[in-house]
Amino acid sequence: MKIQVLGSGCATCHKLFEITQQAIKELQLTHTVEYVTGDKGTQKIIELGSMSSPVLAINGKIAMVGFVPDVEKIKKLILDNLN
């Protein structure tokens, strides 16, 4: 499974990255979370079809747009996409 947090590098994007890492740890998974920021992050967001950030992408698809400071919601998104 490929998990990415995409954004500009702002505080909100970084917080989503931290919470996503926390969710992976709490689920006891060995997956890593890729943090793509700056121009590369913005370009990837546009390629995925979003006009907002931050984006949580799982397996190359948007799982969530915007910031939700709820680790349980992120854990559910990850589990729903676990192969």
ZIQUIUR-V59448 format. One record per pair of residues at least 12 apart in sequence whose C-alpha atoms are under 10 Angstrom apart, sorted by sequence separation. I is the first residue (numbers start at 1). J is the second residue. D is the distance in whole Angstrom. If there is no record, write none. Layout:
i:j:d
I:J:D
I:J:D
//
This chain:
i:j:d
5:17:6
20:32:10
21:33:6
41:53:9
42:54:9
45:57:9
48:60:8
49:61:10
50:62:8
53:65:6
54:66:5
55:67:8
4:17:8
5:18:10
20:33:7
21:34:10
41:54:9
42:55:10
44:57:10
48:61:7
49:62:9
52:65:7
53:66:5
54:67:7
64:77:8
41:55:9
48:62:7
51:65:9
52:66:7
53:67:8
54:68:10
63:77:7
5:20:8
18:33:9
50:65:8
63:78:9
4:20:9
5:21:10
17:33:8
44:60:10
3:20:9
17:34:8
18:35:10
37:54:9
45:62:9
63:80:10
3:21:10
17:35:7
56:74:9
63:81:9
16:35:10
17:36:10
36:55:10
58:77:9
45:65:10
57:77:10
58:78:8
3:24:10
14:35:8
35:56:10
56:77:9
57:78:10
13:35:9
56:78:10
59:81:8
13:36:10
14:37:9
33:56:10
34:57:10
58:81:7
59:82:9
13:37:8
33:57:10
58:82:9
59:83:10
33:58:10
9:35:9
9:36:8
10:37:9
3:31:8
4:32:9
5:33:7
6:34:8
7:35:8
8:36:8
9:37:5
10:38:9
2:31:8
3:32:7
4:33:6
5:34:6
6:35:6
7:36:6
8:37:5
9:38:6
1:31:7
2:32:8
3:33:5
4:34:5
5:35:5
6:36:5
7:37:5
8:38:5
9:39:9
1:32:9
2:33:8
3:34:6
4:35:6
5:36:6
6:37:6
7:38:7
8:39:7
1:33:10
2:34:8
3:35:9
4:36:7
5:37:8
6:38:9
7:39:9
8:40:9
9:41:8
7:40:9
8:41:6
9:42:10
6:40:9
7:41:5
8:42:6
6:41:5
7:42:6
8:43:10
5:41:8
6:42:7
7:43:9
20:56:9
4:41:10
6:43:9
7:44:9
8:45:10
17:54:9
6:44:7
7:45:7
16:54:8
17:55:10
6:45:7
15:54:10
16:55:9
17:56:9
5:45:10
13:53:8
14:54:9
16:56:8
12:53:9
13:54:5
12:54:7
13:55:8
10:53:10
13:56:10
9:53:10
10:54:9
7:52:9
8:53:8
9:54:9
26:71:9
7:53:6
8:54:8
26:72:10
6:53:7
7:54:5
23:70:9
24:71:10
5:53:9
6:54:6
7:55:7
23:71:6
27:75:7
5:54:7
6:55:5
7:56:9
19:68:9
20:69:10
22:71:7
23:72:7
26:75:8
27:76:10
5:55:6
6:56:6
16:66:9
19:69:7
20:70:10
21:71:9
23:73:9
24:74:9
25:75:10
4:55:8
5:56:5
6:57:8
16:67:6
19:70:8
20:71:7
23:74:7
24:75:7
27:78:9
4:56:6
5:57:6
15:67:8
16:68:8
19:71:6
20:72:10
22:74:9
23:75:5
27:79:9
3:56:7
4:57:5
5:58:9
13:66:9
15:68:10
16:69:7
18:71:10
19:72:10
20:73:10
21:74:10
22:75:9
23:76:9
3:57:6
4:58:6
12:66:9
13:67:8
15:69:8
16:70:9
20:74:7
21:75:10
23:77:10
24:78:8
2:57:8
3:58:5
4:59:8
12:67:7
16:71:9
19:74:8
20:75:8
23:78:8
24:79:10
2:58:6
3:59:6
4:60:8
6:62:10
12:68:10
19:75:10
1:58:7
2:59:5
3:60:8
4:61:10
5:62:10
12:69:10
1:59:6
2:60:7
3:61:9
4:62:9
16:74:9
20:78:9
1:60:9
2:61:10
4:63:10
5:64:10
6:65:10
7:66:10
3:63:10
5:65:10
3:78:8
1:78:9
3:81:10
2:81:10
1:81:8
2:82:10
1:82:7
1:83:7
//
